[in-house]
Amino acid sequence: MRKKYFMGILFTACVLSGCAQSVVAEEQRLGEETISEETFIAESRVEETMDYNDTQTKEENKVYTDCSYEALKEFSYQLFRENTEEENPVLSPVSAYIALSMVGIGAQNGTQEEFTSVLGDYADITAICDNVMTTLPTSSENTTVTLANSVWVDDAFTVYDDWLADTTSTMRSEVFNINLSDFDVVGKMNDWVKRNTNGLIEDIVDGPFDDSASLALFNTLYFKAKWENSFASESVYEDTFYTEDKNEQNTQMMHKESELQYIANDFAEGVILPYRNMEEGDGNFAFVALKPIDEDTAIRDVCDELTETVIEEMLLNKQIIRINLKLPKFEMSFDKELNESLEKMGLKSAFNAASADFGGIGESSLGPQGNNLYIDLVRQKAKIIVDEEGTEAAAATGIMMRFAAARPQEAKDVWFDRPFVYLIMDMDKEIPLFIGIFDRPMGL
């Protein structure tokens, strides 16, 4: 017998999974595997929104192209500051933002006010998500960026047409109607995540759902790009990395002396390493690394000072100088539940079975007495690989809901041989796709 309260889950690992009204048959895995659907949404809502996406002109998209990203930028740095307590953290703020936006557009009353304070109002959310989903994906020999969203709706839950239209048109979500308590659902979800992150995130759902699960939503973000100027293979060799606890560790360090973009303010300095941008559609992406100017300053003290305004000013005042660069070659993975940090940022009622109000999403077949949808879990997994050729990174975010991010003559030494913060940036929008801290060598 179903419980009175139902649960919804949101997963973000640069992957956001969502729910929809279609029956899914899982076939082969990865590259060749596909999910086939027997759609029983009698209305042509999904088809209409797909047609809408296909026929939108550039002029119609211009309103979103010119949209402000301030809400996303502010969210990105605040979310990262709230999740730096563990070693070597790395998150995708963009993945988390899109995943949360999928449920946020269905919030009402006090819960809606909280989402507005954290993500922006409805106009901000829809403009930002539509623009990111339209302009960020890139596919070329040099750069690959993909975004995917999915919504998984339990058989006993019915989503409203307006919410479904927003998630399918604005977020481009795949929607599946399925019994979330079936034993094979977890495998289907994890396969979806793995396929959409090119295998970097192998799973994000650990175990079966109980019968209170109503919605599961996922967002995935996959990034792979080559350096504009790669590091020579012979320039990669063991060197010393100094941790904040005064330990010395040997690690593979990439070395280069070249004309590079240098950024600095009164507490941090760093470099901008652009990715290759030789073909139309490559995008304008870069790896930004920052370290304290004072070696006695903790890297998290630097992170506490990072805001969208600070980053904007540093990028605006960049210089081209000759730099003697050292940068670790590394591979990092991170797995974090974001409930607590999001509550601290202002999403309080959303996680409360008694006070959450997601009345704009849908309703349970149990009727009004069972309708108290709330967020049970927000989880993100991320992985990043940085080597002499370039960078590969992926993230998946999931949400589970229940009912109830002047040239000098000599080269300047910029050595990242102590803890530093790094960002993978969309330089045109000045939004961080990924933010992380390198505390100590791990992997590779």
C-alpha positions in Angstrom: 0.0 0.0 0.0 1.4 3.4 -0.9 2.4 5.8 1.8 0.7 9.1 2.4 3.9 11.0 1.5 5.6 10.6 -1.8 9.2 11.4 -2.6 10.9 13.1 -5.5 14.6 12.9 -6.2 16.8 15.3 -8.1 20.2 14.1 -9.3 22.9 16.5 -10.7 26.1 15.1 -11.9 26.2 17.4 -14.8 23.3 15.1 -15.3 19.7 16.0 -14.3 17.1 13.3 -14.4 13.5 14.0 -14.6 10.2 12.3 -15.0 7.7 12.0 -17.9 4.7 10.3 -19.2 5.9 7.4 -21.4 6.6 3.7 -20.9 10.3 2.8 -21.4 11.9 -0.4 -22.6 15.6 -0.5 -22.0 17.8 -2.1 -24.7 21.5 -2.4 -25.1 24.1 -0.4 -23.1 26.0 2.8 -24.0 26.9 3.8 -27.6 24.5 1.3 -29.2 22.0 1.1 -26.4 18.8 3.1 -26.8 15.7 3.6 -24.7 12.6 2.9 -26.7 9.2 4.4 -25.6 5.6 3.6 -26.0 4.2 7.0 -25.4 0.7 7.2 -23.9 0.5 10.9 -23.6 -2.6 11.1 -25.7 -2.2 14.8 -26.1 0.4 15.9 -28.6 2.1 18.1 -25.9 5.5 16.6 -26.2 5.4 16.5 -30.0 4.3 20.1 -30.1 7.2 21.2 -27.9 9.6 19.2 -30.0 8.3 20.9 -33.2 8.6 24.2 -31.4 12.2 23.6 -30.7 13.0 22.5 -34.2 11.3 25.5 -35.9 12.4 28.3 -33.6 14.4 30.8 -35.6 17.5 32.6 -34.5 15.5 35.8 -34.2 13.1 34.1 -31.8 16.0 32.8 -29.7 17.6 36.3 -29.6 15.7 37.2 -26.4 17.5 34.4 -24.6 20.8 35.0 -26.3 20.8 38.4 -24.8 19.6 37.3 -21.4 21.4 38.1 -18.1 23.3 35.3 -16.4 23.7 37.1 -13.1 21.4 34.6 -11.3 23.3 31.6 -12.5 26.7 33.3 -11.8 25.7 34.2 -8.2 24.3 30.7 -7.7 27.5 29.1 -9.0 30.0 30.7 -6.6 27.7 30.4 -3.6 27.0 26.7 -4.2 30.7 26.0 -4.5 31.6 28.0 -1.3 29.0 25.9 0.5 30.7 22.6 -0.6 34.4 23.0 0.0 34.8 21.2 3.3 35.9 18.0 1.8 39.2 17.3 0.0 39.6 18.0 -3.7 36.0 19.1 -4.3 34.7 19.7 -7.8 31.1 20.6 -8.8 29.2 21.7 -11.9 27.1 24.7 -10.9 25.4 24.7 -14.3 24.2 21.1 -13.9 22.9 21.8 -10.4 21.1 25.0 -11.6 19.3 23.3 -14.5 18.3 20.3 -12.4 16.9 22.6 -9.7 15.2 24.8 -12.3 13.2 21.8 -13.5 11.5 21.5 -10.1 11.7 25.2 -9.3 9.3 26.2 -12.1 6.7 24.0 -10.4 7.1 25.6 -7.0 4.3 27.8 -5.6 3.8 30.3 -2.8 6.5 30.3 -0.1 8.5 27.6 -1.8 8.4 29.6 -5.0 9.8 32.6 -3.2 12.7 30.6 -1.9 13.6 29.3 -5.4 13.3 32.9 -6.7 15.9 34.0 -4.1 18.3 31.2 -5.0 17.8 30.7 -8.8 16.0 33.9 -9.9 12.4 34.4 -10.9 10.5 32.4 -13.5 11.6 34.7 -16.3 15.3 34.4 -15.2 15.1 30.6 -14.9 13.4 30.0 -18.2 15.6 32.5 -20.1 18.9 31.1 -18.7 18.0 27.4 -19.1 16.7 27.9 -22.6 19.8 29.8 -23.6 22.2 27.4 -22.0 20.5 24.4 -23.6 20.5 26.2 -27.0 24.0 27.7 -27.1 26.2 25.6 -24.9 26.1 22.2 -26.7 29.1 21.9 -29.0 30.3 19.2 -31.3 33.5 19.4 -33.3 36.9 17.7 -33.7 38.3 20.0 -31.0 35.4 20.4 -28.5 32.4 18.4 -27.3 29.9 19.8 -24.9 26.6 18.0 -24.3 23.7 18.6 -21.9 20.8 16.2 -21.3 17.8 16.2 -19.0 15.3 13.5 -18.1 12.2 13.2 -16.0 11.0 9.9 -14.6 7.4 9.9 -13.4 5.9 7.2 -11.3 2.7 5.6 -12.6 0.7 6.9 -9.6 1.7 10.5 -10.3 0.4 12.8 -13.1 2.3 15.8 -14.2 0.5 18.9 -15.3 0.6 20.0 -19.0 2.1 23.5 -18.3 5.0 22.0 -16.2 5.6 19.3 -18.8 5.6 21.9 -21.6 8.3 23.9 -19.8 10.5 21.0 -19.0 10.3 19.6 -22.5 10.7 22.9 -24.4 12.9 25.0 -22.1 15.0 22.2 -20.6 14.7 19.7 -23.6 13.9 16.9 -21.2 13.2 13.4 -22.1 10.1 12.2 -20.1 9.4 8.6 -19.0 6.5 7.2 -17.2 7.4 4.1 -15.2 6.8 2.3 -11.9 9.7 3.8 -9.9 9.7 0.9 -7.4 10.3 -1.7 -10.2 13.6 -3.5 -9.6 15.1 -2.7 -13.0 14.5 1.1 -12.8 17.8 1.9 -11.2 19.7 0.2 -14.0 17.8 2.1 -16.6 18.5 5.4 -14.9 22.2 4.7 -14.4 22.6 3.6 -18.0 21.0 6.9 -19.1 23.5 8.8 -17.0 26.5 6.7 -18.2 25.5 7.1 -21.8 25.1 10.9 -21.5 28.4 11.4 -19.7 30.4 9.2 -22.2 31.0 6.7 -19.4 32.7 9.1 -17.0 29.8 8.9 -14.5 28.9 5.2 -14.3 26.0 5.4 -11.8 24.3 7.9 -9.6 21.4 5.9 -8.1 22.6 3.4 -5.5 19.6 1.3 -4.7 15.9 0.7 -5.5 13.2 3.3 -4.7 10.5 2.6 -2.2 6.8 3.1 -3.0 6.8 6.7 -1.9 9.0 7.8 -4.9 7.0 10.1 -7.3 9.6 11.8 -9.5 13.3 11.5 -10.3 15.0 14.2 -12.4 18.4 14.2 -13.9 20.8 16.6 -15.7 24.1 15.6 -17.3 26.8 17.8 -18.5 29.8 16.4 -20.5 32.8 18.5 -21.6 35.9 17.5 -23.6 38.3 19.9 -25.3 41.8 20.2 -26.5 44.2 22.9 -25.3 44.7 25.7 -27.8 48.4 25.0 -27.2 49.0 21.6 -25.7 51.8 20.7 -23.4 54.7 18.8 -25.0 54.8 15.2 -23.7 58.5 15.6 -22.7 57.5 18.6 -20.5 55.5 16.3 -18.2 57.6 14.9 -15.4 57.5 14.3 -11.7 57.8 17.4 -9.5 56.9 18.4 -5.9 53.5 19.5 -4.8 53.2 21.2 -1.3 50.0 20.6 0.6 48.5 23.0 3.2 49.5 20.6 6.0 53.1 21.0 5.0 53.5 17.6 3.3 55.4 17.2 0.1 54.1 14.8 -2.6 55.6 13.9 -6.0 53.2 14.2 -8.8 53.1 14.5 -12.6 53.5 18.2 -13.4 53.1 19.8 -16.8 55.6 22.6 -17.6 55.5 25.3 -20.2 57.2 28.7 -20.8 55.0 30.8 -23.1 53.0 34.0 -23.7 49.9 33.3 -21.6 47.0 35.2 -20.2 47.7 36.3 -16.7 45.1 37.5 -14.1 45.5 38.8 -10.6 44.1 40.9 -7.9 45.2 41.7 -4.3 44.7 38.2 -3.0 45.0 35.8 -5.9 46.8 35.3 -9.2 46.5 32.8 -12.0 46.4 32.0 -15.7 43.8 31.5 -18.4 44.5 28.5 -20.6 42.1 28.6 -23.6 40.8 25.5 -25.4 41.2 25.2 -29.1 38.7 27.3 -31.1 39.5 26.7 -34.7 36.1 25.7 -36.1 32.8 27.4 -36.1 30.8 26.1 -33.2 33.8 25.3 -31.1 32.6 27.7 -28.4 34.9 29.9 -26.4 36.0 27.8 -23.4 39.0 28.1 -21.1 40.6 26.6 -18.0 41.2 29.2 -15.3 43.5 28.4 -12.4 44.0 30.7 -9.4 46.3 30.4 -6.3 46.9 32.7 -3.3 49.5 35.4 -3.8 50.5 34.9 -0.2 51.7 31.3 0.3 50.4 31.4 3.8 46.8 32.1 2.7 44.6 29.0 2.7 43.0 28.2 -0.7 39.5 28.2 0.9 40.0 31.7 2.1 40.6 32.6 -1.6 37.4 30.7 -2.5 35.4 32.6 0.1 36.3 35.8 -1.7 35.3 34.6 -5.2 32.1 36.1 -6.6 30.9 36.8 -10.0 32.1 40.4 -9.7 35.6 39.4 -8.6 35.9 36.9 -11.5 34.5 39.5 -14.0 37.1 42.1 -12.9 40.0 39.6 -13.1 39.0 38.5 -16.6 38.5 42.1 -17.7 42.0 43.1 -16.5 43.9 40.1 -17.9 47.3 40.7 -19.4 49.4 38.7 -21.9 52.8 38.1 -20.4 55.6 35.5 -20.6 55.0 32.9 -18.0 56.9 29.9 -16.7 54.0 27.6 -15.8 53.7 24.5 -13.7 50.3 22.8 -13.6 49.6 19.3 -12.2 48.2 16.6 -14.5 45.3 15.1 -12.6 42.1 13.1 -12.4 39.5 13.9 -9.7 36.1 12.5 -8.8 33.6 13.9 -6.4 30.2 12.8 -5.0 28.1 15.0 -2.8 24.6 15.3 -1.5 23.6 19.0 -1.8 20.6 19.1 0.5 22.3 20.8 3.4 24.1 23.4 1.3 21.0 24.3 -0.6 19.0 24.7 2.6 21.7 27.1 3.8 21.4 29.0 0.5 17.7 29.5 1.2 15.8 26.4 -0.1 14.3 25.5 3.2 10.7 24.4 2.7 11.6 22.5 -0.5 13.1 19.7 1.6 10.3 19.7 4.2 7.5 17.2 3.8 5.1 19.3 5.6 5.7 22.8 4.1 7.0 22.2 0.6 4.7 23.5 -2.2 5.3 22.0 -5.6 1.6 22.3 -6.6 2.6 23.4 -10.1 4.2 20.1 -11.0 1.4 17.6 -10.7 -0.7 15.4 -8.5 -0.9 11.9 -7.0 -3.6 9.4 -7.9 -4.2 9.2 -4.1 -5.9 12.6 -4.3 -5.5 15.7 -2.2 -4.8 13.8 1.0 -1.6 12.4 -0.4 -0.4 15.5 -2.2 2.6 16.9 -0.4 5.5 16.6 -2.9 8.9 17.5 -1.6 12.6 17.1 -2.4 14.1 14.1 -0.7 17.6 14.2 -2.2 19.8 16.4 -4.4 23.0 14.6 -5.4 25.8 15.5 -7.7 28.7 13.4 -9.1 31.5 15.0 -11.1 34.7 13.8 -12.6 37.5 15.8 -14.3 40.6 14.7 -16.2 43.3 17.3 -17.0 46.4 16.2 -19.0 48.8 17.5 -21.6 46.2 17.3 -24.4 43.3 19.0 -22.8 40.4 18.4 -20.4 37.5 15.9 -20.1 34.9 16.4 -17.5 31.4 15.3 -16.7 28.8 15.8 -14.0 25.4 14.4 -13.2 22.8 16.0 -10.9 19.8 14.1 -9.6 16.8 15.1 -7.7 14.4 12.7 -5.9 11.0 14.0 -4.9 8.5 12.5 -2.6 5.0 13.5 -1.8 4.6 14.1 1.8 28.3 26.3 -9.0 53.3 45.7 -20.2 55.3 42.5 -20.8 58.2 41.7 -18.6 61.6 40.9 -20.1 61.8 37.7 -18.1 59.2 35.0 -17.6 57.1 35.2 -14.5 56.9 32.0 -12.4 53.3 30.9 -11.9 53.6 27.5 -10.3 50.5 25.6 -9.2 52.6 23.5 -6.8 50.4 24.4 -3.9 46.6 24.1 -3.5 44.7 26.1 -6.1 41.2 26.6 -7.4 40.3 26.0 -11.0 37.3 26.7 -13.3 36.2 25.5 -16.7 34.6 28.7 -18.1 32.4 29.6 -20.9 34.3 32.9 -21.6 31.5 34.5 -23.6 28.9 34.1 -20.9 31.5 34.2 -18.1 29.8 31.2 -16.4 31.7 28.4 -14.7 30.7 24.9 -16.0 32.9 23.3 -13.3 34.6 24.7 -10.2 37.1 22.7 -8.1 39.9 22.8 -5.6 43.1 20.9 -6.1 44.2 20.1 -2.5 46.6 17.2 -3.2 47.5 14.8 -6.0 45.1 11.9 -6.4 44.9 9.7 -9.5 47.0 9.5 -12.7 
